[in-house]
Amino acid sequence: MISITYDAEFYRKTLNETIRENDTVVEIGPHVGEYIKNYVPRTKLTVAVDKAVQSEKSIKVLENDFKNLRFVRGDVRMFETVKLVLEITKNCDVLCIDMGGGRYPDTVFKVWAVWSGIFEPRDSIIRNRGIGEFVQRAKVIDDSIIQPFEDSGWMKTWGRTVPYELKKQMDEFDFWIKVK
């Protein structure tokens, strides 16, 4: 399932309801990690990814309390950040993206598309007002694309592939790290 929300409390409620016992979770944009404490005890592994210094400081403290929590500081648009997460886990059950705002929903969609294509989550939860507005305004008028999908939290049915430049970088890094 791909869930879209904007309200922070609803996002947190959705995290709580979606994350199962022994799941591997990748959360992009956890900020200071205040809510992570509510679900990390039941996960096998939680990887928190954020570029903010205050996130790193706060979550590094939480890592002392939760041995299954790892923090990666980096820009989620950059392959170097993806590579750092791949060194920790090759897949995830739940991909959480908290890039709330909404001014640049295309960036959030691209981040989700790349990360979900690599980590192939069972469920994705996206917090972004712009994507929510787009979905509300959109009307699917072509019946040929209305169908059930065999997978849940990512797009593979329509030939979803890793973008060319990212693939080139992944091929290069495959010498040092096994990507898939």
Buried (B, 14 or more C-beta within 10 A) or exposed (E): EBBBBBEEEEBBEBBEEBBBEEBBBBBBBBBBBEBBEEBBEBBEBBBBBBBBEEBBEBBBEBBEEBEBBBBBBBEBEEBEBBBBBBEBBBBBBBBBBBBBEBEEBEBBBBBBBBBBBBBBBBBBBBBBBBBBBBEEEEEEEEEEEEEEEEEEBBBEEEEEEBEEEBEEBBEEBEEEEEBE
